[in-house]
Amino acid sequence: MSLNRRSLLKVIATGGVAATASSSTAAAAPEHRVAPAGAMGMLYDTTLCIGCKTCVVACKQANDRQPDPGPWGSEKLYDAPMDLNADTKNIIKLYHEGDVRSYFKAQCMHCVDPACSSACMLGSLHKDEVTGVVGYNPDYCVGCRYCQVACPFNVPKFEFSKAVPKIVKCELCRHRVKEAATVVDGFTRYPRGQGPACCEVCPRQAVIYGKRDELLAEAKRRIAENPGRYCQDRIYGETEAGGTQVLYLSHVPFEKLGLPEFGDRPVSEVAYRVQDGIYWRLPFVAPVALYSVLAAVMIRNRRAEAGMSEKEATQ
Amino acid sequence: MNGQTLVHSPVGGKLMTGPFKVLLAVAGIGAIVALYRFFLGIGAVSSLNDGYPWGIWIAFDVVVGTAIGCGGYAVALLVYILNRGKYHPLVRPAVLTSLLGYGFAVLAVTIDLGRFWSLWKVTIFFWRWTHSPQLEVALCVAAYNLVLLVELSPALFEKWRSSPSTSLRAWSERGLRFVDRGLVWILALGILLPTMHQSSLGTMMLLPGPRMHPLWFTPWLPFLFLWNSIVIGYAVVVLEASFSAAVFGRRRETAMLTSLSRVAAWVALCWVAFRLVEVAVAGKLPLVASATGIAFLAEVLLAAAGAAILLSQERRAQPMWQVRAAILLLLAGALFRVNSYMVAFSPGPQWSYFPALPELLITFGIVAFEVVLYIVAVKTLPILGGAAPAAAQR
């Protein structure tokens, strides 16, 4: 008996370890997702932004968000949010260190491979197949907040003070779009009043919207035209964290603005490789195989035990 | 002693004892605070925030709570897979603790979920299922609760078998036969499901990627979680058996717990070794010399200390040392889980989290209610093995 037990244990143990190992040590990293052909996005340029925060105001109006008095509490005189929150989908921050200053606009990055939607159980946060916009549908949201845990940019916010809360994040004003987009000056444009509110009101065109490809081309044009103006001549979001649809040009290092160096792979890659390696590469094979082995071992044990007790009875 | 001769019997005796009333009061306070949360939102009772969206409700009530519910899993592995029939008397009480651990984890999740009324959709709307590791956890935990109910149902049937109602008697005989015939398939599910979701609980914390401290960010995290659930499982079984013996006057199966302790020691030691080797091989040892490194050291040292006690043959045989070691192993396992979900997770320096009082009261209430149900179950249902029916106490 003991020999059988040991060998069976070994089978189970190696099976389990192999399932984990095969996924974790997959040497050749698979290609990650690319942006859909019609991917819409935004391009924000720190050298153009004057910090007027018109975008913050317009965003609140376009998205029915309440004013947030911030540290001014009950005076009811201010809308002064400190950061992205359940009433603020878009915020202007200021980085200053010595003489160096830069404004920074934070909102959802609309990742090419969004960690938030990888976290979401029923696809409440879903990346649109055509526009690539990461939208939110509360109908399938259980309010678990795993998206908040997963997002490397700390973007999704939750209505902690409501009995019927929702997740709040920039959805690129997708609710405003009603008619088909047209191309104006080389940029894909929705009719007036239908594009992202922040881009429409920006007096300096520090943030513009269009197709991701067009915006990348525009960013590269600006870099080529203005040598030495932009930090590392780099477009943040072109490849960072697997690519984002909101792109940044900056005259200060990106990490000073709260855009960390994540490398060029999606942050969710390790989790994906493990989860897909165990459950989805060969769909359900691992659990079914383990189940069969377990049941087989138990049936065998039962039979052996029945035989043993018979023997005991005759002794 | 094997399965065929095993007799379970209710403990009996008065329910409304002093400590029981205290537990009821703590549970009641928790329930009132929970009511408050349902009307005014999560922010009204907790210090959860947009940086730390998960706090003790998830890290302790759910992630540690389900691990405490792994007693049934850990013992089932021994009894049914490794065929150590001698541990059979531990199975039923362990399954009860498991059902309570998992049941209350679901209750805690319901309090934590902002939109709990949509939770049922997760189990039904299969066409919307994603590859989220949390979906795997949710489905498996739901299924495992059903499996545990079936595994425990013989306790209820055995009670009804002697009921005055003829139909109830016939019904419970049929139920017992049904469970007995399908036992292998049910028990196999009872091992498969925890294997799946306990590892997925680890996979879940791989998703935050760069927001996780490297000491906890490893593709082996699912394996560490799975192994850790078995360590916690054995610790809980030892503690539960000792508790029942001390409080309900049942004969303590010290010899059995001694040999179980030996198993627990080696399982824990393997976990410690794997944890250290993984960190060393990945070149993360220098990170141990940091503030967060202390949390890592604590989980490893606690587990090593618990295992060390139980490796000594002399100490292992003494109930007091068994209990001490089990507490150390439980703490080590729980700390690893809390570390993975809270300490290792960093959304940035501007965010902080420390549980608020009402938040703690809800957690205390859940734990108290869990113990209340345990006491009610063992006093009224045939759960504990050993002693003869305690009819005299009634």
Interface residues (C-beta under 8 A of the other chain):
Chain A: M1 R5 L8 L9 I12 G16 V17 T20 S23 S24 T25 D83 L84 N85 A86 A115 S117 S118 A119 C120 M121 L122 G123 P138 D139 Y140 C141 V142 G143 C144 R145 Y146 Q148 V149 A150 P152 N154 K157 F158 E159 F160 S161 K162 A163 V164 P165 K166 P260 F262 V267 S268 E269 V270 A271 Y272 R273 V274 Q275 D276 I278 Y279 W280 P287 L290 Y291 L294 A295 V297 M298 I299 N301 R302 A304 E305 S309
Chain B: N2 G3 Q4 F38 F39 L40 G41 I42 G43 A44 S46 L48 N49 D50 G51 P53 W54 Y80 I81 L82 N83 G85 D112 L113 G114 R115 F116 S118 L119 K121 V122 F125 R128 W129 T130 H131 S132 P133 Q134 L135 E136 A138 V184 W185 L187 A188 L189 I191 L192 T195 M196 S199 S200 T203 M204 L206 L207 P208 G209 P210 R211 F217 P219 W220 P222 F223 L226 F345 P347 G348 Q350
